[in-house]
Amino acid sequence: MTLLPRRLDQTCIEEFLSSFDNVLSDCDGVLWYGDTLLGQANEALNQLRALGKKIFYVTNNSTKSRDEYVAKCKRLGYIADKEEIVSSSYVMAQYLKQLDFNKKVYIIGMSGMTKELDDVGIGHSEVAPEPLTGHVFDLVDTIKLDPEVGAVAVGFDGHFSFPKIMRAASYLNNPNCLFICTNTDEKFPIENSSLIFPGTGCLVKCVEVVAERPPVVMGKPSEKMFSVISDKHQLKPSRTLMIGDRCNTDILFGKNCGLHTLVVLSGVTTMKDLEDWADSTDEEKHKLLADYYLPELGDLVSLLNNRNIQ
Amino acid sequence: MTLLPRRLDQTCIEEFLSSFDNVLSDCDGVLWYGDTLLGQANEALNQLRALGKKIFYVTNNSTKSRDEYVAKCKRLGYIADKEEIVSSSYVMAQYLKQLDFNKKVYIIGMSGMTKELDDVGIGHSEVAPEPLTGHVFDLVDTIKLDPEVGAVAVGFDGHFSFPKIMRAASYLNNPNCLFICTNTDEKFPIENSSLIFPGTGCLVKCVEVVAERPPVVMGKPSEKMFSVISDKHQLKPSRTLMIGDRCNTDILFGKNCGLHTLVVLSGVTTMKDLEDWADSTDEEKHKLLADYYLPELGDLVSLLNNRNIQ
């Protein structure tokens, strides 16, 4: 018996379709690549919707607000409603709201985070560049902490800087200060480049090392992301499919939450990865293996169309 | 039997002094605190020198060159010679020289690192701020990698930034590119402040997470620092004392290298820490316990003076 995900094809399409009512789809690497639509992924997702499946867009990306995601979905040909967007920034705001958090949040991040906090009426620091301007040791005299801050939230921030690390670590020196992060993705996929684009995970780990304690993670593979959706929309895990391209977040998230899983190879994960994990004696690696795989989500379109012909 | 370090006092001073010929002393938190002399530490170290002990200044701090360290020592009343200064930047340069490294080093750090590389004739990138100026995703088009770079070295850098992380991670995507760091200290001690001053360790970890591989560490607790000194000065570990204030670097380094160890409580480590580690069932914690302790190094002066009176 192989542990490899089954290739989704015409022979198993009916079984696959009958196994779920709800679809959670990761975005970058599955639906698009930066600002470029990925093949016929929009058509595939819209056809699932036409079959009566509930669709949710589930992303660890914290840089955009849900409204901005709806706009992006529409621009790339996806049907989408604000209620269907579940971003790590949104989950962060819901998490703090559930805690009745009434202090301020110090943010390392972008406007996607502040807009979601504004939506639930939670105060926060402004997001802006804070480069080192004088001598680094002068920061001891120049940095003033805001006594209202009761949480540090770290998300993606291209203006990550030493003064910001110092502020975050100093707030977190108070053991009552919450420490949360949007996600721990190590890097973003970049096509056709020898460059590596760092992800939020490396910024989070930087703060974690100096704070000497781990953050509460909002994004996949944390189950928090599913509980926010399922509490609101009463989704049964056993009737829900998770689609993703990054196995240590998307697929592990699906497994952690008891969902069906489909991995697409249009992003981070390669066929070689799947083979290596299936061959591994490390059971942790087996958790990264989805039920099904497809080269890309758009491949579903012909499977659905041929089904209608038969 | 307690595992606690023995308090160095008049009853054991002779046994202590006769156990070593060489002294390796950490600097910040032992000899000084930023730019302030720590009590009579200079007098203590100079007296040990007068007793015929060889003295070495062993620091993980990578920001200053050895010449700058000599100047600082002298300013604070320590006798010092360039050959006695062993900084993590110096060890880095020696390490690369021993490897016959003939490419360029991409540096996240300060001039302490570039000056030591200049001293051994190894090429490197310039150290300068590189803040994000445009949109973060434009970095994919604007960052050009230098094909001559064959190593990434991370040290303390107050101008740590996202573009620098991206450069380092991109160079390290080539498995032949060396990855080294000066040290992994999580933070610097700051007196009388609620602020936390981040150390090199958090910057290193940030790059490590996105590079997905660990660096070779130059500084304490790595044994590399001792081998550079002992190769040059033929020091016997069993005749060498390590003095430090940070147990997970200084004292662990001493233990790793088979040295005698003295912890002073004028920096990072507290008496409470020592008690907790001695009580712990975790044997890793026991490795942090020195042979002797003193509240501060200057306390040695009265022990040495009373000895002369007796």
HADDOCK unambig.tbl for C-alpha pairs under 7 A between the chains (distance, minus, plus):
assign (segid A and resid 131 and name CA) (segid B and resid 131 and name CA) 6.97 0.50 0.50
assign (segid A and resid 132 and name CA) (segid B and resid 158 and name CA) 6.71 0.50 0.50
assign (segid A and resid 132 and name CA) (segid B and resid 159 and name CA) 6.14 0.50 0.50
assign (segid A and resid 136 and name CA) (segid B and resid 158 and name CA) 5.61 0.50 0.50
assign (segid A and resid 140 and name CA) (segid B and resid 195 and name CA) 6.94 0.50 0.50
assign (segid A and resid 158 and name CA) (segid B and resid 132 and name CA) 6.71 0.50 0.50
assign (segid A and resid 158 and name CA) (segid B and resid 136 and name CA) 5.60 0.50 0.50
assign (segid A and resid 158 and name CA) (segid B and resid 162 and name CA) 5.58 0.50 0.50
assign (segid A and resid 159 and name CA) (segid B and resid 132 and name CA) 6.14 0.50 0.50
assign (segid A and resid 159 and name CA) (segid B and resid 161 and name CA) 6.91 0.50 0.50
assign (segid A and resid 159 and name CA) (segid B and resid 162 and name CA) 6.49 0.50 0.50
assign (segid A and resid 160 and name CA) (segid B and resid 161 and name CA) 5.84 0.50 0.50
assign (segid A and resid 160 and name CA) (segid B and resid 162 and name CA) 5.99 0.50 0.50
assign (segid A and resid 161 and name CA) (segid B and resid 159 and name CA) 6.91 0.50 0.50
assign (segid A and resid 161 and name CA) (segid B and resid 160 and name CA) 5.84 0.50 0.50
assign (segid A and resid 161 and name CA) (segid B and resid 161 and name CA) 5.33 0.50 0.50
assign (segid A and resid 162 and name CA) (segid B and resid 158 and name CA) 5.58 0.50 0.50
assign (segid A and resid 162 and name CA) (segid B and resid 159 and name CA) 6.47 0.50 0.50
assign (segid A and resid 162 and name CA) (segid B and resid 160 and name CA) 5.97 0.50 0.50
assign (segid A and resid 166 and name CA) (segid B and resid 196 and name CA) 6.19 0.50 0.50
assign (segid A and resid 166 and name CA) (segid B and resid 197 and name CA) 5.92 0.50 0.50
assign (segid A and resid 166 and name CA) (segid B and resid 198 and name CA) 5.97 0.50 0.50
assign (segid A and resid 169 and name CA) (segid B and resid 196 and name CA) 5.95 0.50 0.50
assign (segid A and resid 170 and name CA) (segid B and resid 194 and name CA) 6.71 0.50 0.50
assign (segid A and resid 170 and name CA) (segid B and resid 195 and name CA) 4.77 0.50 0.50
assign (segid A and resid 170 and name CA) (segid B and resid 196 and name CA) 4.77 0.50 0.50
assign (segid A and resid 186 and name CA) (segid B and resid 209 and name CA) 6.32 0.50 0.50
assign (segid A and resid 186 and name CA) (segid B and resid 210 and name CA) 5.21 0.50 0.50
assign (segid A and resid 187 and name CA) (segid B and resid 210 and name CA) 6.21 0.50 0.50
assign (segid A and resid 194 and name CA) (segid B and resid 170 and name CA) 6.71 0.50 0.50
assign (segid A and resid 195 and name CA) (segid B and resid 140 and name CA) 6.94 0.50 0.50
assign (segid A and resid 195 and name CA) (segid B and resid 170 and name CA) 4.76 0.50 0.50
assign (segid A and resid 196 and name CA) (segid B and resid 166 and name CA) 6.19 0.50 0.50
assign (segid A and resid 196 and name CA) (segid B and resid 169 and name CA) 5.96 0.50 0.50
assign (segid A and resid 196 and name CA) (segid B and resid 170 and name CA) 4.77 0.50 0.50
assign (segid A and resid 197 and name CA) (segid B and resid 166 and name CA) 5.92 0.50 0.50
assign (segid A and resid 198 and name CA) (segid B and resid 166 and name CA) 5.98 0.50 0.50
assign (segid A and resid 198 and name CA) (segid B and resid 210 and name CA) 5.94 0.50 0.50
assign (segid A and resid 202 and name CA) (segid B and resid 206 and name CA) 4.52 0.50 0.50
assign (segid A and resid 202 and name CA) (segid B and resid 207 and name CA) 6.78 0.50 0.50
assign (segid A and resid 202 and name CA) (segid B and resid 209 and name CA) 5.31 0.50 0.50
assign (segid A and resid 202 and name CA) (segid B and resid 210 and name CA) 5.90 0.50 0.50
assign (segid A and resid 203 and name CA) (segid B and resid 206 and name CA) 6.02 0.50 0.50
assign (segid A and resid 205 and name CA) (segid B and resid 205 and name CA) 6.71 0.50 0.50
assign (segid A and resid 205 and name CA) (segid B and resid 206 and name CA) 5.98 0.50 0.50
assign (segid A and resid 206 and name CA) (segid B and resid 202 and name CA) 4.54 0.50 0.50
assign (segid A and resid 206 and name CA) (segid B and resid 203 and name CA) 6.02 0.50 0.50
assign (segid A and resid 206 and name CA) (segid B and resid 205 and name CA) 5.97 0.50 0.50
assign (segid A and resid 206 and name CA) (segid B and resid 206 and name CA) 4.90 0.50 0.50
assign (segid A and resid 207 and name CA) (segid B and resid 202 and name CA) 6.79 0.50 0.50
assign (segid A and resid 209 and name CA) (segid B and resid 186 and name CA) 6.31 0.50 0.50
assign (segid A and resid 209 and name CA) (segid B and resid 202 and name CA) 5.32 0.50 0.50
assign (segid A and resid 210 and name CA) (segid B and resid 186 and name CA) 5.19 0.50 0.50
assign (segid A and resid 210 and name CA) (segid B and resid 187 and name CA) 6.21 0.50 0.50
assign (segid A and resid 210 and name CA) (segid B and resid 198 and name CA) 5.93 0.50 0.50
assign (segid A and resid 210 and name CA) (segid B and resid 202 and name CA) 5.89 0.50 0.50
